[in-house]
Amino acid sequence: MDCVFFSETGRKVITGYPFCYDFHGIFIQNSGQAKISIDNESLSLDRGCFIFLRANQVREWVALTPDFSGYLLIFENEFTETFFNDDLFVHRFQFFQVSQPAVLRCSEGFLSEHVESCRRIGRELDNLQDDSHHYLRSLLYNMLISINRKYIKSYNLSSELYQDNISLRFRKSLEENIRNTQRVEDYSNLLKVSRSQLNKAINKTSGKSTSVIIRERLLTEIKRDLLYSDKNISEIAYELGFSDNSNFVRFFKKQTGLTPNDFRSINAK
């Protein structure tokens, strides 16, 4: 776990090229303006924006004003699983779902409250004591719950996800296995629940079917490979389990309206 103050003046922000990390993070923008690309989605940001950085997403800071600053709160899965004794912890929050919006725009009061929490976390990390883990756990947990409530209200989402273990286990399994399998039956077998139980749980927490969630997540994986790797179409299709190139192209065009090659060409830098 870490909480770092970033600023353009201090040259602590990485710009100019895409990067990817295996930890989760929340960036709280305190001043200035910026543009960031997350999995090729361009987002314009200003003071009061909370940016949710999910593990393994490809992001790039594109432009920053001189007065840009904010706090980056980061934590790895291993940390949260140990710290909170919960291997589903990060999956309980709607803002860490890949299919959900990556930005939350907040009021001055909400921003000030969480900037102060970041400062408290930073001070505690700089001066660790025997009971610091209790204090940090409380601060982090309260922050995440508060932000999740705001996020759910802002985007009119279901709060059921937090407690629904079938949905949570599915989300975790999907992140771990999307490159190997995309069949609903395989996930229901992995979770040891019936297909009907899985569909009911997913629909209750997302309003979508399990197959739609899988297709959306698969599409994200394909786009990452097209944009941020040198793999050709045949390699991507093979690695993601498509029987042949034509099925791969058909799937991608149905979801995006473009062929994989057209998508890669349009978005090439």
Order of alpha helices (4+ residues) and beta strands (2+ residues): beta-beta-beta-beta-beta-beta-beta-beta-alpha-beta-alpha-alpha-alpha-alpha-alpha-alpha-alpha-alpha-alpha
